[in-house]
């Protein structure tokens, strides 16, 4: 069964993700991470062919700047900072959390300039 994502079908979207990853721009980023980023980006920017291309470009740029282990660390800090309680402050206010978020934000800003 083929499901539609806006004007795209899922097989087309995943084929485009595979093509983007085969260009080796995403280096050692797992395919699931790339797909998750692109799908989330498309939800924010519209589910169009242009959004697919821009979002695929964006994760490629981020991957060319930020090694996967740094990306994973920043995403973990970001996710954990959304929790409640005193312990969540560690994920928001610690020097490693701030450094990881800053590195990822800079890469995302560069990706926005290049891709959108």
C-alpha positions as CSV (number, residue, x, y, z in Angstrom):
1,X,0.0,0.0,0.0
2,X,1.3,3.4,-0.9
3,X,0.6,6.2,1.5
4,X,0.6,9.8,0.5
5,X,2.6,12.5,2.2
6,X,1.2,15.7,0.8
7,X,1.9,15.4,-2.9
8,X,4.6,12.8,-2.4
9,X,4.3,9.1,-1.8
10,X,6.3,7.5,1.0
11,X,8.3,5.3,-1.3
12,X,9.4,8.5,-3.2
13,X,10.2,10.2,0.0
14,X,12.3,7.3,1.3
15,X,14.0,6.9,-2.1
16,X,15.0,10.6,-1.9
17,X,16.4,10.0,1.6
18,X,18.4,7.0,0.4
19,X,19.8,9.1,-2.5
20,X,20.7,11.9,-0.1
21,X,22.5,9.4,2.2
22,X,24.3,7.7,-0.6
23,X,26.0,11.0,-1.5
24,X,27.8,10.4,1.8
25,X,27.1,13.9,3.0
26,X,25.5,12.5,6.1
27,X,28.6,10.4,6.8
28,X,28.0,8.2,9.8
29,X,24.5,9.4,10.6
30,X,22.1,6.4,10.8
31,X,19.3,6.3,8.1
32,X,16.7,6.4,10.9
33,X,18.1,9.7,12.2
34,X,18.2,11.2,8.8
35,X,14.6,10.1,8.1
36,X,13.4,11.4,11.4
37,X,15.0,14.8,10.8
38,X,13.6,15.1,7.3
39,X,10.1,14.0,8.3
40,X,10.0,16.4,11.2
41,X,11.4,19.2,9.1
42,X,8.8,18.6,6.4
43,X,6.0,18.7,9.0
44,X,7.3,22.2,9.9
45,X,8.0,23.4,6.4
46,X,5.2,21.8,4.4
47,X,5.0,18.4,2.8
48,X,6.0,19.4,-0.7
49,X,8.8,18.4,-3.0
50,X,10.6,21.6,-2.3
51,X,10.4,21.0,1.5
52,X,11.8,17.4,0.9
53,X,14.8,18.8,-1.0
54,X,15.4,21.6,1.5
55,X,15.1,19.4,4.5
56,X,17.4,16.7,2.9
57,X,19.9,19.4,2.2
58,X,19.6,20.7,5.7
59,X,20.5,17.4,7.4
60,X,23.3,16.9,4.9
61,X,24.8,20.3,5.9
62,X,24.4,19.6,9.6
63,X,26.1,16.2,9.2
64,X,29.0,17.9,7.3
65,X,29.5,20.2,10.3
66,X,28.5,18.2,13.4
67,X,29.8,14.6,14.0
68,X,27.0,12.2,14.7
69,X,28.0,11.7,18.4
70,X,27.8,15.5,18.9
71,X,24.4,15.6,17.2
72,X,23.1,12.8,19.3
73,X,24.4,14.5,22.5
74,X,22.7,17.8,21.5
75,X,19.4,16.1,20.7
76,X,19.6,14.2,24.0
77,X,20.2,17.4,26.0
78,X,17.4,19.1,24.1
79,X,14.9,16.3,24.8
80,X,15.9,15.9,28.5
81,X,15.7,19.7,29.0
82,X,12.0,19.5,28.3
83,X,11.3,17.3,31.3
84,X,10.2,18.9,34.6
85,X,11.8,18.9,37.9
86,X,15.0,20.1,39.4
87,X,17.2,17.5,37.7
88,X,16.1,18.9,34.3
89,X,18.0,22.0,35.0
90,X,21.2,20.0,34.6
91,X,20.2,19.4,31.0
92,X,19.4,23.1,30.4
93,X,22.1,24.9,32.4
94,X,25.3,22.8,32.4
95,X,28.3,23.8,30.3
96,X,28.2,20.6,28.2
97,X,24.5,21.1,27.5
98,X,25.0,24.7,26.5
99,X,28.0,23.8,24.3
100,X,26.1,21.0,22.6
101,X,23.1,23.1,21.9
102,X,25.2,26.0,20.6
103,X,27.1,23.7,18.2
104,X,23.9,22.3,16.8
105,X,22.2,25.7,16.5
106,X,25.2,27.0,14.5
107,X,25.0,24.1,12.2
108,X,21.3,24.5,11.8
109,X,21.8,28.2,11.0
110,X,24.3,27.4,8.3
111,X,21.9,24.7,6.9
112,X,19.1,27.3,6.8
113,X,21.3,29.7,4.9
114,X,22.4,27.1,2.4
115,X,19.2,25.2,1.9
116,X,16.1,27.4,2.5
